[in-house]
Structures are given as C-alpha cells and as structure tokens.
Amino acid sequence: MKIYLESLGCCRNQIDSEVMLGRLTSNGHKICPDPSEAEVIIVNTCGFIAAASAEAVETILTLAQYKNKEQSDVTNQTNSNDSEDSLSEGNCRHLVVTGCLPERFKNDTIAESMPEVDAFLGTGACDQIVETIETLESRFQKKQSNTILLLPDPCNRQFQGYPLPRHLTLDYSAFLKISEGCNRHCTYCIIPKLRGKQRSRPIDQVVEETQYLLKQGVKEIILVGENTTDYGSELTPPASLVKLLQAVSATVDKHIQTGNTNLHTATSDILSANYGDPERNSDTLTENSDILKKTLDIKSEQTDINIPKISKEAPWIRLLYTHPSSISKSTIETIAFLDNICTYFDIPVQHASSGVLKRMGRNYTLDDLYRLFATIREISPDAALRTTLITGFPGETEKDFEIMLQFIKDVRFDHLGVFPYSDSEDLASHHLKNHIPENIAEERLAILMNAQALISEEKNEKYLNQTIKVLVEENPDEGIYLGRSRFQAPEVDGLTFIYGSGLEIGQFADVYITETHEYDLAGQRSLHVQRT
C-alpha cells in the first residue's frame, strides 16, 4: 500500500517515524510523498505542550479530508457523526494517529472526539504499525469499521532490534536514541507520562546502530534521549555515558580507517577495548571544586579560535539534551578530547533563579549553574554552549527574571532558546500559585532574546577570517548553499551560508568566513586556506 507519514514534534518523534516507515517498507509497502495519492495516512503526533496538541489536531483533521468516500461511509456507519460532509473524495483508506497525542489523552475518549481516525497507537505501540495497517485493510475489504486503540504502557516497548529497518529522513544526518523515557519529575513536564520511565539502551546496541548509520553514509550522528547524561543510571550496575561516548567514537574511527561494515565483528572489536574506569562518570561537578571557577571568570572571552584538524571525511558525533545535575567532569573531558565528538554542550537549564528552579523540580541552584559553565570553559574554552529557558513560570517575580537575564549575560551562551510557560491541567505546575499573564511571559521572552542577539553577534565575530568545516545541507539558489558547522545543531541554531559552486549535499566543505551576523555566518568555499 502507498503510505504517507506526517511527523510532528521533536527529533525523538522523528526517529519513531523513521522506524515505522522502515518496518512498513520492509513489509512491502511504499512511501508516498503526496497525501492525496496515499492509501494510508499516518500522523505521528506531539503532545508536549498545548500548542503542539493543537497543531496535531489541526493536522489530523486536514489530512482526514483525503479519506476515501467509501471508507468514510463505513466509518460513519459505526461512528455517527456529521463530519462526513466535510470530507473530500480521496485515495486514503486508513487514517492512523500515533505518538504522544493519543498517549496523553488516552483516558479522554479520544476515539469518540475524532471519528475520522481509524486507529490510535500510543508511544508504546509504534512497533505494531504493520500489524495495525494489515488489520485495517482486512476490515476494509470486509466493509467493517471499528476504531483500533493500542495504548500499552510505554515502559513495555522494546528498543528497535537488528537488522534495523529505518527509513532515514536525511541520508547524511541522523538522530540516535541512547535511552527512552525519563525518571525525573519536573513539575512543568509531561514526558514521564508520555514516554514512561527511563530505559537505557545497551552500549552494544548503540554501537550496532552507529555502524548501521555509517554504512548508510551518514556524516553526523546525533545522540539523543530525554536526559542523555542520565544514561545508564537506572541499570544495575549503572552504565557509563563516558564509556558509551568512547565506544561510539571508536566505532566512527574504525569505520573511517577500515570501512568495516560487518556489524557483529566491528561491535565485538570495539566493546573489547578498554575505555578506562567508568566510575569516573559518577564524579559530579559539585564534587570537583578544585577546578571550579568564580563567576567573573566566565565573562572572559578568547579571541582566537582553535578548530581541531580532523579528516575531511570523518563524521561528526553530537550529544544533545544533557542535564545540568548529571553532566560529570569526565563527560565534559570526553567530549572535549575526542576529536570526532563536537565540542557542543546542549544543557537546558530552564531557569536561573534558585527559587523558580525549586518549584520546577530542578535539583540544582544558580550557584551550581555558574560552577557548571565555568568548568566547561575551563576544560574546553572554545566549546559552543546552548541552553533553553522558560519565562512566566508560576510565581516568577521580576527579581527572578532579572536573575535569569543577568545569568545569560554572564555565561554568554552561543545559542539560546526561550519559551513561554505552557500550562495544562494535567501538570503539577498547574496547581502552583501566582500564575503569570501570557503577555508578561512574552515580554520577558523578548527581552532575553534581544540580549542574546547582541551576545550571539559578538561571539560570532571570532569566526571572521577563519576557515571552518561545514556540512552542506541545501542548495536554495545558484551559487548559494546552506550548511552547519560543528557548533551549529540542526533546526535550533543558526546556519552557515556558502558562496560557491560544485558542492555536494551531505558532504563537508571548508568555508572561509567573510561575514558574521546575529545567528548566521557566511563565507566562500575554500580550496586552499588551511583551517586554524
């Protein structure tokens, strides 16, 4: 059957979508880029905040217009509803909704509220997508219609096995889950309900998937989880993120040196190596006061940039979604000293006021944050820092906001994302006192981003007249390419514009930077200038 899939939300959702499409194509189904021609439409939804849920519902209803009239008639025989008149003639026989939206609202008669949908699969049922579509098609042929509801406990879902049937969105950059779920209890967050408790993947399985992605020609592997630096903490005995990073790094090195694509042999060789004492990973920053810097030390900026000299074809490894209270000194050192891991620290702190952090359920303080980022600057002075913040959290005072504003001015992040607090009745934070009006949250957001724009523009100036390595991603017009450097993560950071010709999408290029802006860089393709 022809399958169209619309993937909404975060990169973890994107991975689930790619795995579902991989399973479907492995079972003889074909991917269709046009929903009007698809026989099956799948919407993999996000339900993290109210805006995401609203977008998901709107997308579902829009795509429902492609449902086949014959199937609509069958559906309406079972689900009496006036929505039939709004349906257009199309080829779609089955509309399937997966992911976080049905998981979040599985107790709210979601099937009755959207009779256009033929099946709802929660986050713990994505691996049943093939069986679901086969069941729907069998019922269609028999003129039967009963909405399928598959909403099992997400904790019971197994990690994807091998050989890995995964249909990559991009053939040069891919996300790789090292864990699923979350054991933390932030008061503003619904993720533990949507994804279940944390389950870390065994290192050998992560290594195998790394090998698989390298074999597909991927040039950037991005390790993700809800909190990647919590990796292995729930296992007995606890696993080491440092050892995982070393194993993935060694996998990339081995691939470059030997071109080894034998998953079993490569995995055995890599895991037999000695990566040092994993217990070092438990040394938290608050226990390593000997290297901690004073707050004012963070303000000093280096004017010279030291970009590691790496083989032109060596793929990048990038770690995202680390947690301020579990990122260890040994993890920072590993990222800093392994050449094929981007010295890019994505650490969502959410706020800087100790009082607000306590109400958020974040178990660290303002002083802890200053020590953390001073430590990173001490170990890796040229590292790129990214964080995210929330404005308008219940009880946030003007003083709390000023603390946060001063914090970003002191640390001087390379990249910053700011979001207004999103409330919902099923959040613990909903029951806190002194909710902040939306307009004030938005005003505070704008102030933070205005301050960050100045910081980012100043920090980008250090790349002027330097040659940097860029992963080429788009060619929007003749003589112009778009790409990203090691210090620019996909979708959330700025871009590097490249002026030149003859570049290949998904390959690396050396770019001599001639322009710097608030968030973006621009330069000429360089054939002779050495990177410094």
Protein Blocks (a to p, Z undefined) as FASTA:
>chain_A
ZZddddehjfklmmmmmmmmmmmmmnopacdfbfklpcbdcddddfkbmmlmmmmmmmmm
mmmmmpcfklmmmmmmmmgcfklmmpccdfbfbdcdehjllmmmmmnommlmmmmbmbdc
dfklmmmmmmmmmmmmmmmmnopacdddddddfklpccdddddddddfbfkbccddfbec
jfbdcfkbcklmmnopaddddfklmmmmmmmmmmnopabdcdddfblmlgoklpccdddf
klmmmmmmmmmmmmmmnopabfklmmmmmmmpcebjfklmmmcfklmmmlpccfklmmpc
cfbdcdddddfklccdddehiafklccfklmmmmmmmmklccdddddehiabfklmmmno
pacdfklmmmmmmmmmmmmmmbccdddddehiahiafklmmmmmmmmmmnopabdcdddd
dddfkbfklmpghiacfklmmmmmmmmmmmmmmmmmmmmmmmgopacddddfbdfbghia
cdddfklcehkaccdddedehiaehiacddddfbdcfkbccddddfkbccZZ
